Amino acid sequence: MIFGFELQRRAVAAGSSVEVHVCHPGAARTDLLKGDNLNRTGKIIWPLISPLIAQSAEKGSWPLVLCAAEEGLKPETFYGPTQMGGPVRRHR
């Protein structure tokens, strides 16, 4: 978030019309936590708990699609899910 907000500040200072939005998918069940990305314990525990604490990959993509496609979003704003798998909202 700090990087995104600083990037927006610098874009404005440079006279650019670029807008920076900070988007987070929340916890999502994807293949990113497979292979060498987890230790042995994580490889055992993640498949067991992820259905309880993580949303689907599709729902995890919603904040990123919103930030890429929606017009009228506020710069220097964090967008993410309201709750596990909930709708996307502005958090700041």
N, C-alpha and C positions, 0 to 999 in steps of 0.2 A: 504494500500500500504506500509506504513512504516513497519508494522509487516512482510509482505512478503519479503521486501528487507532486513530487519534485519535477518530474518530466513535464507535467502540465504547467507548472509555474515557469519553467524555462521556455516552453513553447510560447506562452503568452508574452514573456519578456522579449523574445526574439521576433515578435509580431506575427507569429504563425497562427493559422486558423485551425490547427490540429487540436482535437479534443482527446483527452486521456480519460478512460473509464477503467476502474479496477473491478474485475469480475472474479468470483470464486465459485466453483461448482459445489462446494461442500464435499462430504464423503460420498464417493460414488463407486459402485462395483465395476471396475474395469480390469483390464489385463496388466495395468501398470505395476501392480503388486504381485507379479508372478516372476518366476525365474530367479535371478540373482539379486533382486531388489529387497528381499526379506531374508532374515536369518531363519534357522530351522524352526524355532518356536513360532515366529510370525507366519511361516508357511503352514503350520498346523492350525494356529488360532484364527487367522484372518478368514479362511473359508467358513469357519463355524460362526463367527460373530458378524461378519459383513452383512448377511441378510437382516440382522437385527438393528444395525447402526448405520448402514450405508444405503443410499438410494440407487436406483437403476442408473446405468450410464446415460440413458436418454434424458432422464430428469436432471442429471448432473450437467448436461450440455445446455440446459435452458438459459442460465445466466450469461454464458459466453455468446450464445446466439442472440440474445437480447442486446448485449453490448455491441455486437457487430452489426446488427440490422435495424435496431430501433432508432428513430429520430427523436430529438428533443431531450435526450438524457443530459443530466447535469455533469459537467466536468468535475474532476476531483471528488468523485462519489464512488462508494463501494456498493456493488450490486451482488446479491447472492440469495440463496434460498431462505425463506422465513423459518423453516423448520426442516426436519428430515423429509426431503421430497416435496416440500411445500412450494408455493408459488414464489417467483422471484420478486424481491422488493429492494428499494433503496435503503441502505443502512446508515447513511450519513448525509 
